[in-house]
Amino acid sequence: MKVSELAEKTGLKAINEFRDREVEGVYISDMVSDILTAARPNSILITLQTHKSLIAAANLVNVAMVVIVKNRKPADDVVELATKAGIGLFTSGLDTWGFARGLTELGF
């Protein structure tokens, strides 16, 4: 499923412009070290974090998109960094569990 299709089906709000890549999996973590060692390329990264280190880790792993839950919004410099890296940033009003549950209903 493409990033745009997933965003539409789950009601995500885009924070920046993004590349419409194919999503191949899901990873949930709030720890940069976990993201670096266990997240996979082309995955959705679900997190509460909104700092630059998150974007650096997401870029190194080559995730397809980052979903920040609980309507948290990153600072403008974080959005700019994600945009430069081509990583789509999205926000959801749901908590991590609620958003992940919705993804299982879509087959993830």
TADA-V229426 format. One record per pair of residues at least 6 apart in sequence whose ideal C-beta (glycine too) atoms are under 6 Angstrom apart, sorted by the first residue. I is the first residue (numbers start at 1). J is the second residue. D is the distance in whole Angstrom. If there is no record, write none. Layout:
BEGIN
<<I,J,D> <I,J,D>>
END
This chain:
BEGIN
<<1,23,5> <2,20,5> <3,20,5> <3,21,6> <3,64,6> <3,65,5> <3,88,5> <4,20,5> <6,23,6> <7,90,6> <10,102,5> <12,90,4> <12,92,6> <13,91,5> <14,90,6> <15,79,6> <15,89,4> <16,79,5> <16,82,6> <16,83,5> <16,89,5> <18,88,3> <19,86,5> <21,64,4> <23,44,6> <23,64,5> <24,42,4> <25,40,5> <25,43,4> <26,43,6> <26,44,5> <26,103,6> <26,108,5> <27,39,4> <27,43,5> <27,45,5> <28,46,4> <29,35,5> <30,47,5> <30,48,5> <30,49,5> <32,53,5> <32,57,5> <35,57,4> <36,57,5> <39,45,6> <39,61,5> <41,62,4> <42,64,5> <43,63,5> <44,65,5> <44,67,6> <45,58,6> <45,63,5> <45,66,5> <46,67,5> <46,96,6> <50,68,6> <50,72,5> <50,74,4> <52,78,6> <52,81,6> <55,81,5> <55,82,5> <58,66,5> <58,87,5> <59,85,4> <65,88,4> <66,87,6> <66,89,5> <67,90,5> <67,92,6> <68,91,5> <69,92,5> <69,95,6> <69,96,5> <69,99,6> <70,95,6> <71,91,6> <71,93,5> <82,89,5> <92,99,5>>
END
